[in-house]
Amino acid sequence: MTSNEVRASPPDTPTGMGLGLALHGLAKQPLTWLLLAMPVALGLELFHAGALSIFLFSGLAVIPLAGLMGRATENLAETLGAGIGGLLNATFGNAAELLIALLILWRGPAMYPLVKATITGSIIGNVLLVLGMAILCGGLVHQRQEFNRTAASMGATLLVLASIGLIMPTVYYYLFRAGTSLSTTELHSVESLSEEIAVILAVIYGLSLVFSLRTHQHLFGGSETELPSTGEHHQPEWSRRTSLIVLVLATAGVAGMAHLLVGTVEQAGRALGMNQVFIGVIVVSVVGNAAEHSTAVLVAMKNKMDLAVNIAVGSSLQIALFVAPVLVFASMLMGHPHPLDLHFSPLELISVVLAVSVLTLVCQDGESHWMEGAMLIAVYIILGLAFYHLPVSAR
């Protein structure tokens, strides 16, 4: 096929399929059938069913909706170019987690611990569970896999920076806490420090996009992403119009399901015997990252470890350097008595530091095998057990 033939192709051919063909293709995928949980959740809410049932079905519905948002974003990135594609990934890459966290944040300062738990849970979940599952499953199919050590190390270094940004407000909070609480002045200092650090993290994330997508793009192009020199041009799976429609509808669906999820999270937690921090760190993060789990595992089994590592590490970076600052700024605009700060519980902070440390060890040689994946998952389970047994007074 010549380049002229490619340009002459109509926008809704199979190389850029229309909405009808896209829906037909989606219907063949098992994950898509979880969309049936959405009308079930709406029906349960309409008939005032138990909070636990609404929580479970709305959480299930978020999984395929988040997956559709990811696919639509990827297709738009291919048609709009790397620069706008990077902006779209920053905006929609973790949209499910961001929407859930914003709705929790809207309910006031009493829910701040749950908001912070979703931040740390997403970082830990992507670094340990998503990457661990990808390395484990990929290693079971391929004895030895390689990935771009430069890109992975860059991501790990940025996560170290993010960890420092989380450590400072937490250290300040516990270092200057007098008795059982901080004075009004000290508490205000923690909030101001958090806001200033949020600005720095957001700026660094913007610079990282410029670095990876513009000035040093060549360092992040793995061999597996290079197209063979056959004269054919890579086409997106969906047309631009189809991708935009899917993105808008999926975003609306996630917003609706997140509203039901957040509205029942406290009652569901009590029914399941789970503390608030465990729900945020484990349950909400697993729901929000489920689509990324499946994508990372599938590409790793195809021996595309560059892409699998980029999904896991890149998503963690978006949470730490983009979503966390956005939540801090959003809390300042919501009119609450005091804004969200970035001081976390000691267990959350230690868990993030341990997860980033383990990631650094895994990324240093640019190679992986299934045992490394098993170890990452084991660390995640250990941390999950610690959060499950965390007493309420420890926050």
C-alpha positions as CSV (number, residue, x, y, z in Angstrom):
1,M,0.0,0.0,0.0
2,T,1.4,3.4,-0.9
3,S,1.2,6.5,1.2
4,N,-1.3,8.0,-1.2
5,E,-3.6,5.0,-0.8
6,V,-3.4,5.4,2.9
7,R,-4.3,9.1,2.8
8,A,-7.1,8.3,0.5
9,S,-8.6,5.7,2.8
10,P,-12.0,6.9,4.3
11,P,-11.9,7.6,8.0
12,D,-14.2,4.8,9.0
13,T,-12.6,1.9,7.1
14,P,-11.3,-1.0,9.2
15,T,-8.0,0.8,9.5
16,G,-9.9,3.5,11.3
17,M,-13.2,1.9,11.9
18,G,-16.5,3.6,12.6
19,L,-18.7,3.4,15.7
20,G,-20.7,0.4,14.4
21,L,-17.7,-1.8,13.6
22,A,-16.0,-0.7,16.9
23,L,-19.1,-1.8,18.9
24,H,-19.2,-5.1,17.0
25,G,-15.5,-5.7,17.9
26,L,-16.0,-4.7,21.5
27,A,-18.9,-7.2,21.9
28,K,-16.5,-10.0,21.2
29,Q,-14.2,-9.2,24.2
30,P,-15.0,-10.8,27.5
31,L,-14.2,-7.6,29.6
32,T,-16.9,-5.7,27.7
33,W,-19.6,-7.9,29.1
34,L,-18.9,-6.3,32.5
35,L,-20.7,-3.3,31.1
36,L,-23.9,-5.1,32.0
37,A,-23.1,-4.3,35.6
38,M,-23.9,-0.6,34.9
39,P,-27.7,-1.0,34.3
40,V,-27.7,-3.4,37.3
41,A,-26.1,-0.8,39.5
42,L,-28.5,1.8,38.3
43,G,-31.5,-0.5,39.0
44,L,-30.2,-1.3,42.5
45,E,-29.9,2.4,43.2
46,L,-33.4,3.2,41.8
47,F,-35.0,0.5,44.0
48,H,-32.9,1.5,47.1
49,A,-31.1,-1.8,47.4
50,G,-28.3,-2.5,49.9
51,A,-25.2,-0.3,49.8
52,L,-22.9,-3.3,49.5
53,S,-24.7,-4.5,46.3
54,I,-24.6,-1.1,44.7
55,F,-20.9,-0.7,45.6
56,L,-19.9,-4.1,44.1
57,F,-21.8,-3.6,40.8
58,S,-20.8,0.0,40.3
59,G,-17.2,-1.0,41.0
60,L,-17.5,-3.8,38.3
61,A,-18.9,-1.3,35.8
62,V,-16.0,1.1,36.3
63,I,-13.5,-1.6,35.1
64,P,-14.6,-1.9,31.4
65,L,-15.5,1.8,31.2
66,A,-11.9,2.7,32.3
67,G,-10.6,0.3,29.7
68,L,-12.7,2.0,26.9
69,M,-11.4,5.4,28.0
70,G,-7.8,4.1,27.7
71,R,-8.3,2.6,24.2
72,A,-10.1,5.8,23.0
73,T,-7.2,7.9,24.3
74,E,-4.6,5.7,22.7
75,N,-6.4,6.0,19.3
76,L,-6.7,9.7,19.6
77,A,-3.0,10.0,20.4
78,E,-2.1,8.2,17.2
79,T,-4.2,10.5,15.1
80,L,-3.4,13.8,16.8
81,G,0.3,13.4,17.3
82,A,2.7,12.8,20.2
83,G,2.3,16.2,21.8
84,I,-1.5,16.2,22.1
85,G,-1.3,12.5,22.8
86,G,0.8,13.1,25.8
87,L,-1.7,15.7,27.0
88,L,-4.6,13.3,26.5
89,N,-2.8,10.6,28.4
90,A,-2.1,13.0,31.3
91,T,-5.8,14.0,31.3
92,F,-7.5,10.7,30.8
93,G,-4.9,8.0,31.6
94,N,-6.1,7.8,35.2
95,A,-9.5,9.5,34.7
96,A,-11.4,6.8,36.6
97,E,-9.2,7.2,39.7
98,L,-9.3,11.0,39.4
99,L,-13.1,11.1,39.1
100,I,-13.6,8.8,42.1
101,A,-11.2,10.8,44.2
102,L,-12.8,14.1,43.2
103,L,-16.2,12.9,44.2
104,I,-14.8,11.7,47.5
105,L,-13.1,15.0,47.9
106,W,-16.4,16.9,47.3
107,R,-17.8,15.3,50.5
108,G,-15.6,17.3,52.7
109,P,-12.5,17.1,55.0
110,A,-13.9,14.0,56.8
111,M,-13.2,12.0,53.6
112,Y,-9.6,13.3,53.2
113,P,-8.0,10.1,54.6
114,L,-9.9,8.1,51.9
115,V,-8.7,10.5,49.2
116,K,-5.1,10.2,50.3
117,A,-5.5,6.4,50.5
118,T,-6.6,6.3,46.8
119,I,-3.4,8.2,45.9
120,T,-1.0,5.9,47.7
121,G,-3.0,2.9,46.7
122,S,-2.8,3.7,43.0
123,I,0.9,4.3,43.2
124,I,1.5,1.0,45.1
125,G,-0.9,-0.9,42.9
126,N,0.6,0.1,39.6
127,V,4.2,-0.4,40.7
128,L,3.7,-3.7,42.5
129,L,0.5,-5.4,41.3
130,V,0.2,-4.2,37.7
131,L,3.9,-4.5,36.9
132,G,4.2,-7.7,39.0
133,M,1.4,-9.4,37.1
134,A,2.8,-8.3,33.8
135,I,6.3,-9.6,34.6
136,L,5.0,-12.9,36.0
137,C,2.7,-13.7,33.1
138,G,5.1,-12.5,30.5
139,G,7.9,-14.5,32.2
140,L,5.9,-17.7,32.1
141,V,5.6,-17.4,28.4
142,H,9.1,-16.0,27.6
143,Q,12.0,-17.2,29.7
144,R,13.8,-13.8,29.5
145,Q,12.4,-10.4,28.6
146,E,14.1,-7.1,28.0
147,F,12.8,-3.5,28.3
148,N,14.2,0.0,27.8
149,R,16.3,0.6,30.9
150,T,16.6,4.3,30.2
151,A,12.9,4.9,30.2
152,A,12.2,2.6,33.2
153,S,15.0,4.3,35.2
154,M,13.7,7.7,34.4
155,G,10.3,6.7,35.6
156,A,11.7,5.2,38.8
157,T,13.7,8.4,39.5
158,L,10.6,10.6,39.0
159,L,8.8,8.4,41.5
160,V,11.6,8.9,44.0
161,L,11.1,12.6,43.5
162,A,7.4,12.2,44.1
163,S,8.1,10.2,47.3
164,I,10.3,13.0,48.6
165,G,7.3,15.4,47.9
166,L,5.1,13.1,50.0
167,I,7.7,12.6,52.8
168,M,8.2,16.2,53.6
169,P,4.7,17.2,54.7
170,T,4.3,13.9,56.6
171,V,7.6,14.4,58.4
172,Y,6.7,18.0,59.2
173,Y,3.3,16.9,60.5
174,Y,4.7,14.2,62.9
175,L,7.8,16.1,63.8
176,F,6.1,19.2,65.0
177,R,2.9,17.6,66.4
178,A,2.5,18.7,70.0
179,G,0.8,16.0,72.0
180,T,-2.0,14.6,70.0
181,S,-2.7,17.5,67.6
182,L,-1.0,20.4,65.8
183,S,-1.7,24.0,66.6
184,T,-3.6,26.1,64.1
185,T,-0.4,27.7,62.9
186,E,1.4,24.4,62.4
187,L,-1.6,22.9,60.6
188,H,-1.7,25.9,58.3
189,S,2.0,25.4,57.6
190,V,1.4,21.8,56.6
191,E,-1.3,22.9,54.2
192,S,0.9,25.6,52.7
193,L,3.8,23.2,52.3
194,S,1.6,20.7,50.6
195,E,0.3,23.3,48.1
196,E,3.8,24.5,47.3
197,I,5.0,20.9,46.8
198,A,2.0,20.2,44.6
199,V,3.0,23.0,42.3
200,I,6.6,21.6,42.0
201,L,5.3,18.1,41.3
202,A,3.0,19.4,38.6
203,V,5.8,21.4,37.0
204,I,8.1,18.4,37.0
205,Y,5.4,16.2,35.4
206,G,5.0,18.8,32.6
207,L,8.8,18.8,32.1
208,S,8.9,15.0,32.0
209,L,6.4,15.1,29.1
210,V,8.5,17.6,27.3
211,F,11.6,15.4,27.9
212,S,10.1,12.1,26.8
213,L,7.9,13.4,23.9
214,R,10.0,16.2,22.5
215,T,13.7,16.8,23.4
216,H,14.7,13.2,24.1
217,Q,12.1,11.2,22.3
218,H,14.7,8.9,20.8
219,L,15.6,7.6,24.2
220,F,12.1,6.2,24.8
221,G,11.6,4.4,21.5
222,G,12.0,0.7,22.1
223,S,12.8,-1.6,19.2
224,E,9.4,-3.3,19.6
225,T,7.6,-0.1,18.7
226,E,9.4,0.5,15.5
227,L,7.5,-0.3,12.3
228,P,9.0,-2.6,9.7
229,S,10.2,-0.9,6.6
230,T,7.5,-2.4,4.4
231,G,6.1,1.0,3.2
232,E,2.9,0.5,5.3
233,H,1.8,3.2,7.7
234,H,0.4,2.3,11.1
235,Q,-3.3,3.1,11.4
236,P,-5.3,3.6,14.6
237,E,-7.9,1.0,15.5
238,W,-10.7,3.5,15.6
239,S,-11.3,6.7,13.7
240,R,-11.0,10.1,15.4
241,R,-14.8,10.5,15.5
242,T,-15.4,7.1,17.0
243,S,-12.7,7.6,19.6
244,L,-14.2,10.9,20.7
245,I,-17.7,9.4,21.0
246,V,-16.4,6.4,23.0
247,L,-14.3,8.7,25.2
248,V,-17.2,11.1,26.0
249,L,-19.7,8.2,26.7
250,A,-17.2,6.2,28.8
251,T,-16.2,9.3,30.8
252,A,-19.9,10.0,31.5
253,G,-20.4,6.4,32.5
254,V,-17.4,6.4,34.9
255,A,-18.7,9.6,36.4
256,G,-22.1,8.1,37.1
257,M,-20.7,4.8,38.4
258,A,-18.1,6.7,40.5
259,H,-21.0,8.7,42.1
260,L,-22.7,5.5,43.1
261,L,-19.4,3.9,44.3
262,V,-18.5,6.9,46.5
263,G,-22.0,7.2,47.9
264,T,-21.9,3.6,49.3
265,V,-18.2,3.3,50.1
266,E,-18.6,3.9,53.8
267,Q,-21.5,1.6,54.3
268,A,-20.0,-1.1,52.2
269,G,-16.7,-0.9,54.1
270,R,-18.6,-1.4,57.4
271,A,-20.5,-4.4,55.9
272,L,-17.3,-6.0,54.7
273,G,-15.4,-5.2,57.9
274,M,-12.8,-3.1,56.1
275,N,-11.2,0.1,57.4
276,Q,-11.3,3.3,55.3
277,V,-7.6,3.3,54.5
278,F,-7.8,-0.3,53.2
279,I,-10.7,0.5,51.0
280,G,-8.8,3.4,49.4
281,V,-5.4,1.7,49.2
282,I,-6.6,-1.7,47.9
283,V,-10.2,-1.8,46.8
284,V,-10.6,1.5,45.0
285,S,-7.2,1.3,43.4
286,V,-7.8,-2.2,42.1
287,V,-11.1,-1.1,40.6
288,G,-9.6,1.9,39.0
289,N,-6.5,0.1,37.7
290,A,-8.2,-3.1,36.5
291,A,-8.2,-2.2,32.8
292,E,-4.5,-1.4,33.1
293,H,-3.9,-4.8,34.7
294,S,-5.3,-6.6,31.8
295,T,-3.6,-4.5,29.1
296,A,-0.2,-4.7,30.8
297,V,-0.5,-8.5,31.2
298,L,-1.6,-9.0,27.5
299,V,1.2,-6.9,26.0
300,A,3.8,-8.6,28.3
301,M,2.7,-12.0,27.1
302,K,3.3,-10.8,23.6
303,N,6.9,-9.9,24.7
304,K,6.3,-6.2,24.6
305,M,7.8,-5.4,27.9
306,D,8.6,-1.8,27.0
307,L,4.9,-1.1,26.7
308,A,4.0,-3.1,29.9
309,V,6.6,-1.3,32.0
310,N,5.5,2.1,30.5
311,I,1.9,1.3,31.4
312,A,2.7,0.5,35.1
313,V,5.3,3.1,35.8
314,G,3.7,5.8,33.6
315,S,0.4,5.4,35.4
316,S,2.1,5.7,38.8
317,L,3.8,8.9,37.7
318,Q,0.5,10.4,36.5
319,I,-1.0,9.7,40.0
320,A,1.9,11.1,41.9
321,L,2.9,14.0,39.8
322,F,-0.4,14.9,38.1
323,V,-3.5,13.6,40.0
324,A,-2.2,14.4,43.5
325,P,-1.6,18.0,42.7
326,V,-4.9,18.3,40.9
327,L,-6.7,17.0,44.0
328,V,-4.9,19.5,46.2
329,F,-5.8,22.4,43.9
330,A,-9.4,21.2,43.5
331,S,-9.8,21.1,47.3
332,M,-8.8,24.8,47.4
333,L,-11.6,25.6,45.0
334,M,-14.4,23.6,46.7
335,G,-14.8,25.9,49.7
336,H,-14.0,23.4,52.4
337,P,-12.9,24.7,55.8
338,H,-9.3,23.7,55.0
339,P,-7.8,22.2,51.8
340,L,-6.4,18.8,51.2
341,D,-2.8,18.4,52.4
342,L,-0.2,15.8,51.4
343,H,0.6,14.4,54.8
344,F,0.0,10.6,54.9
345,S,-0.1,8.0,57.6
346,P,3.3,6.4,58.4
347,L,2.2,3.1,56.9
348,E,1.1,4.7,53.6
349,L,4.4,6.6,53.4
350,I,6.5,3.6,54.2
351,S,4.6,1.5,51.6
352,V,5.2,4.0,48.8
353,V,8.9,4.2,49.6
354,L,9.3,0.4,49.7
355,A,7.4,0.1,46.4
356,V,9.5,2.7,44.6
357,S,12.7,1.1,46.1
358,V,11.7,-2.4,44.8
359,L,10.9,-0.8,41.4
360,T,14.3,0.7,41.2
361,L,15.9,-2.7,41.8
362,V,13.8,-4.3,39.1
363,C,14.5,-1.6,36.5
364,Q,18.3,-1.4,37.0
365,D,19.3,-4.2,34.6
366,G,16.7,-3.8,31.9
367,E,15.7,-7.5,32.1
368,S,12.9,-9.4,33.8
369,H,11.8,-13.0,34.6
370,W,8.8,-14.5,36.2
371,M,10.4,-14.7,39.7
372,E,10.7,-10.9,39.8
373,G,7.0,-10.6,39.1
374,A,6.2,-13.1,41.8
375,M,8.2,-11.1,44.3
376,L,6.5,-7.8,43.4
377,I,3.1,-9.4,43.9
378,A,4.3,-10.9,47.3
379,V,5.3,-7.4,48.5
380,Y,1.9,-6.1,47.4
381,I,0.1,-8.8,49.3
382,I,2.2,-8.2,52.5
383,L,1.4,-4.5,52.3
384,G,-2.3,-5.2,51.7
385,L,-2.4,-7.4,54.8
386,A,-0.8,-4.6,56.9
387,F,-3.5,-2.2,55.7
388,Y,-6.2,-4.6,56.3
389,H,-5.2,-5.0,60.0
390,L,-4.5,-1.3,60.4
391,P,-6.4,0.0,63.5
392,V,-8.6,3.1,62.9
393,S,-6.6,5.1,65.5
394,A,-3.4,4.7,63.4
395,R,-4.5,7.4,60.9
